Amino acid sequence: MTDVAGVLVRQRHRISEIAGVLRRYGFARLAANAAAATGESGSTHASFAERNADPELVQMSAGVRLRSALSELGTTWIKFGQMLSLRPDLVGVDVADELSKLQASVPADAPGLAEKRIVSALGMPVDKAFATFESTPMASGSVAQVHRATFDDGTAVAVKVLHDGAEERVVSDLELMSALAKFAEANDPELARFSPTTLVAEFDTMMRAAIDLTQELGSLKTFRANFAEEPDVLIPKPYPERSAKQVLTMEMMTGRPFADRAALERDGWDVDAMSRRASNIYLEMVFRDGVYHADPHPGNFLLPDPEHIAILDFGDVGRLSGSRKEQLEDLLLAVSKKSVDGVTDAVIEITDAPADVDVNALRGDIDLWLSQYLKGGVADLDTAGMLRSGSAMLRKHRLTFPSDLALLFRVLLRLQGLGQQLGTSQSITELLQPYLRQMMLERLDPRRLAHHVARTAKSWERLFTSLPDDVRKVFAQLRAGSVAVDFKVHDADGSVPQLVDGVLASASILAASQLLSNKTGPLIAGVSLPGVVSAAVGVITWHRLQMKRPGYRNAVTRIVKMVKPGS
């Protein structure tokens, strides 16, 4: 915690400012944690924060208050709130909805600062890098602004330049966020259950990518390659020789922005076909490529003509690993089959559910959830309601989806919202049907089955040939009847060995019940092998304990006693 303490001391004035904002908006617990991080009494600050909250602000909902507080704290905190808006399983549906309204509006830099940054990043004067360059930006975002420019051959380009001081501000805020998260996790058990350090670490990765424009340049290359065979999809061409960490030069895209249905139809668009195509492009990104544009709002689409769709701004990209993609497929297939057990198993695996989760209660809630939303046909499915209700259910059971899937579900919801804005009636779930059928066919592919068998065989091989030395020793001691624990205590009546055996037997039986009920793999005929082993350890240890009891008689002796009462 030495580094954390150093950060907290170094940024104590900023922490006091944060605590003041949180206090004013009625977040006494958070304000107390922030103030206590400076070394002062947390309990004193909690009561002080409660007394000094603004009465008018406290009357607002928690979501509105949190959104307003984060807006006051600045760009980095606004972006953090936007990330939290993807996590209704953590903050609740109402709060997530409010946080989704956060907008980071950053004024453009003073004239001349963008040119200085270009010179510093590219190592050449602006008039050498570009034939023309417009000093006034065409757009200004949270960490960068975009300028129009041209090359000597007349090619029109967009030049994205980081705001002056953006890197320093973001890195400083991230450092402080990390320190506060570690402090809160170590000192506040209620906050610790939300794993604030993990949340901040994920946000740290996202924001550091946002202030390194070479990562966006790499994303442009990736997506252009992925859609090289689909000429109707236009993605800006990057120019690496005019790009650096602080500057990104790319092809200028022109066209009509997504607007109302009547305007698009006047331009010759088949709006339903266009909306379906835009959604299918995203589904291809997810299920075919495993990497997708993560911000599908109307401003990031342009329509050059009725035959093409241009996608802009690849600074925010989501990725699905192979294993995560399989988990997602398992969940979607189970939902499509209305399989309560299948959905339950998928949720437990995806959320990495703790051993103490009430599986039966979770299964009952999933059954009710599926019954509520899968009554009608796919076209009638309320996707938004289903995801909102599902997030609330996860929060009830203290389960959290991994951030990559939470982001993906929000992207799918935004796609459906985009279609509704254009007056189309299709749902994402309806569009998913061809992909679900393809998933089913791939599951039956002999090559995939062979690969799965080979991978399972390797897992069994590792299980039986690479067990840790201490586990093998325990089994050897069990076979020899010599399991022992060395306690350095005074044991005048010799009761400690029995106590140890009792604890070991109880722990083994409890562990077995959890492993068996959760079907923890590897499985034999659907039964958890680790659960069986744990149960065996418990039974053997219990039997050893029984043998040590005074007056213990084995089964044969008891039978003889029953037959010959006098013996």
C-alpha positions, 0 to 999 in steps of 0.5 A: 500500500506504499504506492497508494499512500504516496498517491493519496498524499500527493493528490490530497487536495484533489481528493478533498475536492472529490469528497466535497462534491460527493458530500454535497450530492448526498453520497455520505459513504463515498465522501467519507471513504474519499476523505478518510483516504487522506488519513482522517477519521472516516466515521467523523467524515460520514456524519459530517457528510450527512449533515452537509448534503445539499437538501435540494440535491438529496431529493433527486434520485440516486442516479441523477445525483451520481450523474450530476456529481460525475459531471462536475468532477470532469472528463475522466470521471464522466467517462467512468460513469459512462462505463458504469452505465454498462453495468446495471448488474452492479449499479442497478438498472435505474442508476445505469439508465441515468449514467447512460445520459452522461456526455463529455463535452470538451471545448476545442483547444485554443487556436494554434495548440493543435498545430504545435502538437502535430509538429511535436508528434510528426516531427515536421511543420504542419504545412509539410505534413498537409497541403491545407489544414483548417485550424478550427476543428470540425468536432471536439470530443472528450480527449481529442478534436478533429480537423479537416485537411488535404494532402498534396494530391487533393486527398481529403483527410480528417486529422484527429489530435489529442487535446492539449494536456489530455494525457497528463490529466487522464493519467493523473485521474487514473492514478488517483482512481486506482488508489481510491479503489484500493483504499475503499476495497481494503477498508469498506467491505460493502464496497469491496464486494463490487471489486472496485479495483477490477472496475478501475483496472478495466477503465484504466485500460480503456482510457489509456487506449483512448489517449494512444491514437496508434491503437485506433490506427490499428483498429482501422486496419483490422476492420478494413481487412475484416470487411475487405470483401464487402464493398458496401461497408466503408471504413476510413483508410488510415495514413500511418506516415502522418500518424503518431500517438497523439495524432491520427490521420485518416480518410475523410468520409462524407455523406448524410447522417442517420436522420428521420425515416422520411428524409432517408426515403427522399434520398432513395434509401430502403430504410428497413433494408438499410437498418437490417444491413447495419445490424448485420454488419455488427453481428458479423463483427461479433460472431464472425470476427470477435472484434466489434465497433463499440459505439453504434450511435447515429453520429458514427454512421454516414450514408454516402449513397443508398448503396453504402454505409460508412462507420466512423470513430474506432476509438472504442472497440470491444473484443471477444476471446474464443472462450468468451465467445463459446460462453456467449453461444452457450447462453444464447442457444440455451435461451433460444431453447428455453432451457432453464438448466442450460441458462443456469449453467451458462450464467454460473460459468460466465459470472464465475459464481461463488460457491455459496450462490443459491443455485436452486433460487437462481434456477427458479428466478431464471425459469420465471424470467424465461417464462415472462419474456419468451411467451410469444414469437421472436419478433415480439420479444422485448429485448431491452426489457429482457436485458434490464430484468436479467441484470436486476436478477443478477444483481439480486444474486450478487452475480456480475457479468464480465465487462466484455459481455456487458459492453456487447449487450449494451451495443446490441441494445443501441443497435435496436434503439437505432432501428426504432429511431428509424421506425423499423420494427425488426428486433435484434433477437430476430436478426440473431436467428440465422447466427443461432442456426449456424451455431447449432450446425457448428456444434455438430461439425465433426471437426469441432467435436474432434477438437473438443474431445481432444481438448477434454482428453488433455484436461483429463490427462492434466488431472491425472498426471499433473496433480500438485504434490501436496494433493498426491501426498494427502491421498497417500496419507489417506491410504496409509491412514496417517493423515495428521496435522501438526499443531503447536498447542498444549493438548493435555487430554489428546482431543486436538486430533479428533477436532482436526478430523472433525473439521476436515470431515465437515469441510470436505462434506460441505465442499462436496455438496457445493461441487456436486450441486454446481456440477463442477468439472470434469464430469463423469455421467454428469456427476462432478469428479472433484465433488465425488473425491471431496465426499470420499475424503469426508467419509473416510475422515469421518470413519477414522473419527468414529473409530477413535471414539471410546467404546467404538465397535465395528459393524461385525462386533455390533452384529455379534452383540445383537445375536449374542446379547451376553457377549 
